[in-house]
Amino acid sequence: MKKRNTMRIGLIGFGKTGKAVASVILQNENFELSWILRRKKLLDHRSAAEVLGIETNNTEGLIYSTSNTNLENLMDSFPVDAIIDFSSGEGIYTYGELAAKRKIKIISAISHYKPKEIAFLQKLAQQTTVFWSPNITLGVNYLMISAKYLKKIAPWVDIEIVEEHFKGKEGISGTALKIAEVLDMDKAQINSIRAGGIVGRHEIIFGFPYQTVRLIHESISREAFGNGVLFVAENLKDKQVGFYNFEDLLLPYFVD
């Protein structure tokens, strides 16, 4: 039975990051992980808590495969307040319209969306609450707001962006591209480093005459995404239908 004031979550995607996010949700008493949807059949109908080795009172949280599951029936049998997406750029088409129809809040943490997918999210936002951030960690979004205000103070300052990620990550990180967009910079000013052992690190270097300011965010583990997800979910509870980003949620905290 759903506990009073508990927010029920459906999770799309169960890769490395999805597992870390599921772990954080399962260990927070204010949230219930109702179900997980993934493409692979492996672990089908297994308990996420059991797979992750977590002791919890959550009796749901089963893993379902998209090939063996009628998603409409799943949403009706195990209703959720929000769906969190850590799948792929095309994953939104799997559940988006079904979720919007049921007024389920959509929280997307997909790094890269094409204009077509962004337009689809905005369409869904006419029916339900939709949130998207290419990096859903709280720290990196605080970094972006801080950088934005520093540039307003000194619009002439030299700025460089450095992003570091694990070996094998392809392309420029979506977070670095978002930082460049926020600061009205060209992506050519993004410096990328790939090396084993790095989860994710973003640095913004402000070059002033006779001094530098460096804003750095580093993810120590993927559980940071889980903490960000719960912050977003909590702050979306009372939001009306519409399309939101992290700045919409953080700026009210800067008001006295």
C-alpha positions as CSV (number, residue, x, y, z in Angstrom):
1,M,0.0,0.0,0.0
2,K,1.2,3.5,-0.9
3,K,2.4,5.4,2.2
4,R,0.9,8.8,2.8
5,N,2.8,11.6,0.9
6,T,5.0,9.0,-0.8
7,M,5.7,9.7,-4.5
8,R,5.6,6.6,-6.7
9,I,8.1,6.3,-9.5
10,G,8.4,4.4,-12.7
11,L,12.0,4.1,-14.1
12,I,12.8,3.7,-17.8
13,G,16.3,2.3,-18.3
14,F,18.4,0.0,-16.1
15,G,21.9,0.4,-17.3
16,K,24.8,1.5,-15.1
17,T,23.2,4.9,-14.3
18,G,19.7,3.5,-14.1
19,K,20.8,0.9,-11.5
20,A,22.5,3.7,-9.4
21,V,19.3,5.8,-9.6
22,A,17.1,2.8,-8.7
23,S,19.4,2.2,-5.7
24,V,18.9,5.8,-4.4
25,I,15.2,5.7,-4.9
26,L,14.8,2.4,-3.1
27,Q,16.7,3.7,-0.1
28,N,14.6,6.9,0.3
29,E,11.4,6.5,2.4
30,N,9.7,9.4,0.7
31,F,9.6,7.6,-2.7
32,E,8.5,4.2,-3.9
33,L,10.0,2.6,-7.0
34,S,6.9,1.0,-8.5
35,W,8.5,-0.6,-11.6
36,I,11.4,-0.5,-14.0
37,L,11.2,-0.8,-17.8
38,R,14.1,-1.9,-19.9
39,R,14.7,-3.3,-23.4
40,K,16.6,-6.5,-22.4
41,K,14.7,-9.6,-21.3
42,L,17.4,-10.4,-18.7
43,L,16.1,-9.9,-15.2
44,D,12.4,-9.8,-16.4
45,H,10.0,-9.8,-13.5
46,R,12.9,-9.8,-11.0
47,S,12.8,-7.4,-8.0
48,A,15.1,-4.5,-8.4
49,A,15.9,-4.5,-4.7
50,E,16.9,-8.1,-4.9
51,V,19.1,-7.6,-8.0
52,L,20.8,-4.6,-6.3
53,G,21.1,-6.3,-2.9
54,I,19.1,-3.7,-1.1
55,E,16.9,-4.4,1.9
56,T,13.7,-2.4,1.6
57,N,10.0,-2.6,2.6
58,N,9.1,-1.8,-1.1
59,T,7.1,-4.8,-2.3
60,E,6.9,-3.6,-5.9
61,G,9.8,-2.4,-8.0
62,L,9.8,-5.3,-10.4
63,I,11.7,-5.1,-13.7
64,Y,9.9,-5.5,-17.0
65,S,11.1,-6.0,-20.5
66,T,9.5,-3.8,-23.3
67,S,9.2,-6.9,-25.5
68,N,7.1,-8.8,-22.9
69,T,5.1,-6.0,-21.4
70,N,2.0,-4.0,-22.4
71,L,3.0,-0.6,-21.1
72,E,-0.6,0.7,-21.0
73,N,-1.6,-2.2,-18.7
74,L,1.5,-1.7,-16.6
75,M,0.7,2.0,-16.0
76,D,-2.9,1.2,-15.1
77,S,-2.1,-1.8,-12.9
78,F,0.8,0.0,-11.1
79,P,0.0,3.8,-11.4
80,V,2.9,6.2,-10.8
81,D,3.1,9.9,-10.1
82,A,6.2,10.3,-12.2
83,I,8.3,8.5,-14.8
84,I,12.1,9.0,-14.8
85,D,13.8,8.3,-18.1
86,F,17.4,7.2,-18.3
87,S,17.0,5.1,-21.5
88,S,17.8,6.6,-25.0
89,G,16.9,9.6,-27.1
90,E,14.0,7.6,-28.8
91,G,12.7,6.1,-25.5
92,I,10.2,9.0,-25.1
93,Y,8.2,7.6,-27.9
94,T,7.6,4.4,-26.0
95,Y,5.8,5.9,-23.1
96,G,5.4,9.6,-23.7
97,E,1.8,9.8,-25.0
98,L,0.6,7.1,-22.5
99,A,2.1,9.1,-19.6
100,A,0.8,12.4,-20.7
101,K,-2.7,11.0,-21.2
102,R,-2.6,9.8,-17.5
103,K,-1.2,13.1,-16.3
104,I,2.0,11.3,-15.1
105,K,4.9,13.7,-14.7
106,I,7.8,13.1,-17.0
107,I,11.4,13.6,-15.8
108,S,13.9,13.0,-18.6
109,A,17.6,12.8,-18.0
110,I,18.6,12.0,-21.6
111,S,21.9,13.7,-22.5
112,H,21.2,14.2,-26.2
113,Y,17.9,14.9,-27.9
114,K,17.4,15.8,-31.5
115,P,15.1,18.8,-32.3
116,K,12.3,16.3,-33.2
117,E,12.4,14.8,-29.7
118,I,12.5,18.2,-28.0
119,A,9.5,19.2,-30.0
120,F,7.7,16.0,-28.9
121,L,8.5,16.8,-25.2
122,Q,7.1,20.3,-25.6
123,K,3.9,18.8,-27.2
124,L,3.5,16.4,-24.2
125,A,4.0,19.4,-21.9
126,Q,0.7,20.7,-23.1
127,Q,-0.9,17.8,-21.3
128,T,1.3,17.1,-18.3
129,T,4.3,18.3,-16.3
130,V,7.5,17.6,-18.3
131,F,11.1,18.2,-17.1
132,W,14.3,17.7,-19.1
133,S,17.9,18.2,-18.2
134,P,20.9,16.7,-20.1
135,N,22.6,16.4,-16.7
136,I,20.3,15.9,-13.8
137,T,22.8,16.3,-11.0
138,L,22.0,19.2,-8.6
139,G,25.6,20.4,-8.4
140,V,26.3,20.8,-12.2
141,N,23.1,22.8,-12.6
142,Y,24.1,25.1,-9.7
143,L,27.4,25.5,-11.5
144,M,25.6,26.6,-14.7
145,I,23.5,29.2,-12.9
146,S,26.6,30.5,-11.1
147,A,28.5,30.8,-14.3
148,K,25.7,32.6,-16.0
149,Y,25.6,35.3,-13.4
150,L,29.4,35.6,-13.4
151,K,29.4,36.3,-17.1
152,K,26.6,38.9,-16.6
153,I,29.0,40.7,-14.2
154,A,31.9,40.5,-16.6
155,P,30.7,39.8,-20.2
156,W,34.1,40.5,-21.6
157,V,35.9,37.7,-19.6
158,D,37.7,34.9,-21.4
159,I,35.9,31.6,-20.9
160,E,36.9,28.0,-21.7
161,I,35.0,24.8,-20.9
162,V,36.7,21.5,-20.1
163,E,34.7,18.3,-19.9
164,E,36.2,14.9,-18.9
165,H,34.5,11.6,-19.1
166,F,35.2,7.8,-19.1
167,K,37.1,6.3,-22.0
168,G,34.7,5.3,-24.7
169,K,32.1,8.1,-24.3
170,E,31.4,9.4,-27.7
171,G,31.0,13.0,-28.8
172,I,30.9,16.1,-26.7
173,S,29.0,15.7,-23.4
174,G,25.4,17.0,-23.5
175,T,26.2,18.8,-20.2
176,A,29.1,20.7,-21.8
177,L,27.0,21.6,-24.8
178,K,24.3,22.9,-22.4
179,I,27.0,25.0,-20.5
180,A,28.1,26.5,-23.8
181,E,24.5,27.3,-24.7
182,V,23.9,28.9,-21.3
183,L,27.0,31.1,-21.7
184,D,26.3,31.8,-25.4
185,M,29.5,30.2,-26.4
186,D,30.5,28.2,-29.5
187,K,31.1,24.4,-29.0
188,A,34.6,24.9,-30.4
189,Q,35.4,26.4,-27.0
190,I,34.7,23.0,-25.4
191,N,37.8,20.9,-24.6
192,S,37.1,17.1,-24.2
193,I,39.2,14.6,-22.4
194,R,38.5,10.8,-22.3
195,A,40.3,8.6,-19.8
196,G,39.5,5.5,-17.8
197,G,38.3,6.0,-14.2
198,I,36.6,9.3,-14.8
199,V,32.8,9.3,-14.2
200,G,32.2,12.9,-15.2
201,R,33.9,16.3,-14.6
202,H,33.1,19.7,-16.0
203,E,35.2,22.9,-15.5
204,I,34.5,26.4,-16.5
205,I,37.5,28.6,-16.6
206,F,37.1,32.4,-16.4
207,G,40.2,34.3,-17.4
208,F,40.3,37.7,-15.9
209,P,43.3,40.1,-16.0
210,Y,45.7,38.9,-13.3
211,Q,43.4,36.3,-11.9
212,T,41.3,33.3,-12.9
213,V,38.0,31.8,-11.5
214,R,37.4,28.1,-11.9
215,L,34.0,26.5,-11.4
216,I,34.2,22.7,-11.2
217,H,31.7,20.0,-10.8
218,E,32.8,16.4,-10.5
219,S,30.6,13.3,-10.2
220,I,32.2,10.9,-7.8
221,S,29.6,8.1,-8.5
222,R,26.5,7.7,-10.6
223,E,24.4,7.9,-7.4
224,A,24.7,11.7,-7.8
225,F,22.1,11.3,-10.6
226,G,19.7,9.6,-8.2
227,N,20.0,12.5,-5.7
228,G,19.3,14.9,-8.6
229,V,16.3,12.9,-9.7
230,L,14.7,13.0,-6.2
231,F,15.4,16.8,-5.9
232,V,13.6,17.3,-9.3
233,A,10.7,15.0,-8.4
234,E,10.2,16.7,-5.0
235,N,10.2,20.2,-6.6
236,L,7.9,19.2,-9.4
237,K,5.1,18.0,-7.0
238,D,3.2,21.2,-7.1
239,K,4.1,22.3,-10.7
240,Q,1.4,22.7,-13.2
241,V,1.3,21.4,-16.8
242,G,4.3,22.8,-18.7
243,F,7.9,22.3,-19.8
244,Y,10.5,22.8,-17.1
245,N,14.3,22.8,-16.8
246,F,16.6,22.9,-13.8
247,E,16.8,26.7,-13.8
248,D,13.0,26.9,-13.2
249,L,13.5,24.8,-10.1
250,L,16.6,26.4,-8.7
251,L,16.0,30.2,-9.2
252,P,13.2,30.4,-6.6
253,Y,15.9,29.4,-4.0
254,F,17.8,32.6,-4.8
255,V,14.9,34.8,-3.9
256,D,14.8,36.1,-0.4
